Amino acid sequence: MSTGPAIDVRRVDYQDHTQMAVLVRLLNAYAQDPMGGGEALPAESQARLSAALAAFPTALSFLAWVDGQAVGLLNAIEGFSTFAARPLLNVHDLAVLPAWRGRGVGRALLRAAEAEARRRGACKLTLEVLSGNTTAAALYASEGYALYALDPQQGTAQFMQKKL
């Protein structure tokens, strides 16, 4: 019985130009996927990302490697829960190359983020998922994520944005 590929998840060093080039390449591939918006990242964003992440003290990223090939990434930002008076970790991007989906890469990345959140004393992990991305939603549910509600009678939270 096969246990799947050996997935090596490593935290990204934002000062390492090679790691950052891989992160930008994977993030750009995700941006071009329909679940990432279907368009390449603007060249300006790609050029600024390394320095911007390095300057953002609560950012952290992980890359998933299989046989020396980077196949997935997770970007997260530490926030703060005023209700719990503790940090939280928001998974901002989770992307796996199409050929590697369904092979445990996303799960390994989520577990690395959870381990880091626990190490930081975080009260919870948060993330967003498109309502049509049922595959990702199923993965998240299998890892213990659920829709956010303070009072079920009031419904679940909706993620909103206002572009500036």
C-alpha positions, 0 to 999 in steps of 0.5 A, spaced: 500 500 500 502 506 497 502 512 502 503 517 497 509 522 496 514 524 501 512 531 502 517 536 505 514 542 508 519 548 509 518 555 512 520 560 507 526 565 508 524 571 505 531 573 505 533 567 500 532 570 493 532 562 491 526 561 495 522 567 494 523 566 486 520 559 487 514 562 492 513 568 487 512 563 481 507 558 485 503 564 487 503 567 480 501 560 477 495 560 483 493 567 481 492 564 473 488 559 476 480 560 476 480 559 483 486 565 484 482 570 479 485 567 472 490 572 471 497 573 472 500 577 478 502 584 475 509 585 474 510 590 479 507 586 485 511 580 483 517 585 483 515 588 490 513 581 493 520 579 496 521 586 500 514 587 502 513 580 505 520 581 509 518 588 511 511 585 514 513 582 521 507 578 522 507 574 515 510 567 514 510 562 508 511 555 507 513 551 501 511 544 499 517 540 496 516 533 493 523 530 490 526 537 490 520 540 486 516 545 489 509 543 488 505 548 493 505 554 498 501 557 504 502 564 505 499 566 512 499 573 516 498 573 524 492 577 526 489 578 533 483 576 536 480 581 541 475 576 544 480 571 546 486 576 547 491 572 543 494 571 536 490 568 530 493 566 524 490 567 517 491 563 511 491 568 506 494 563 500 494 556 499 496 553 492 498 547 490 500 545 482 494 542 479 498 535 478 499 535 485 492 536 487 489 531 491 495 528 493 496 530 500 500 537 499 495 542 501 493 538 508 501 538 509 501 545 508 495 546 513 498 542 518 505 546 518 501 552 519 497 549 525 503 547 528 506 554 527 500 557 530 500 553 536 507 554 537 505 562 537 500 561 542 494 562 537 487 561 539 485 559 532 486 559 524 482 562 519 482 562 512 477 564 506 474 559 500 470 560 494 463 557 495 465 554 488 471 551 491 468 544 494 474 540 493 478 545 498 472 546 502 472 539 503 479 539 505 478 544 510 472 541 513 476 534 514 482 538 517 477 541 522 475 548 519 468 550 519 464 556 517 464 562 522 458 564 527 458 567 534 451 565 534 448 560 529 441 564 530 445 570 527 448 566 521 455 565 519 460 570 517 461 573 510 468 575 507 467 582 504 472 586 501 473 594 499 478 595 494 482 601 495 
